[in-house]
Amino acid sequence: MTGRLASKVVMVTGGGTGIGRAVAARAAADGAAVVIGGRRQDVGERAATELRESGGRALPDGGKLWSNGPAAPPGRLCRQPRREGVAMPSRSARTTWTGGLQDGAGTTELVSSGVGRYEVSFPRRAAEEAGGVTSPEELIAAAHSACFAMQFSAQLGDAGGSGQFLDVGAQVSLGRDPAGGFRITGIKLTVQGSAEGVTAEKFAEVAEQAKKACPVSKALTGTDITLEVVNG
């Protein structure tokens, strides 16, 4: 087995479904021996079997954590009991600000991707019209819609769907906090789309599951998040 991870054993928590399943497949394609962790042994076993059938090296974890060890022969993992997980990459952004809250302004830069720099302003943040200036709420909406689309697409595939097309919107609301200051009062996700082999009822069911499983949804625990599934 060759590839940039050919000498690694990679533990993927939640690697049986969704984004975790995609991470496990990518690691296997890069040559790693993959250990799939999760709460359901049957799901891990099924995912590991599929990876092996596609030429990878994978085993279900069986409730234990195993990591970094020498490369194993094809079809078998060299298990060494070290409780270390393999983290996803971090991404970063930076904001510079000059002046006070009302008369100041800032620039937010997407550092990791380098795709852009965007003006931010509190008066425009609080206004009805954004006026060409972004805000933390818009950036959260972008992050949530993108994350949900990825999670939903993955889980539709797990449900037997193919040819997924998703149009996801996110609306993030800012309001007064009874404890003082402001807070994110709610997020509304809207999704319209389809997947071959998935009924409308199953599409809506998987959408709800993806809303809960989406990492950004988890990061926003405590915020009221609603989901509207639009047929078509």
Secondary structure by P-SEA (a helix, b strand, c coil): cccccccbbbbbccccccaaaaaaaaaaaaccbbbbbcccaaaaaaaaaaaaaabbbbbbcccccccccccccccccccccccbbbbccccbbbbbbccccccccccccccccccbbbbbbccccccccccccccaaaaaaaaaaaaaaaaaaaaaaaacccbbbbbbbbbbbbbbbccccccccbbbbbbbbccccccaaaaaaaaaaaaaacaaaaaacccbbbbbbbcc
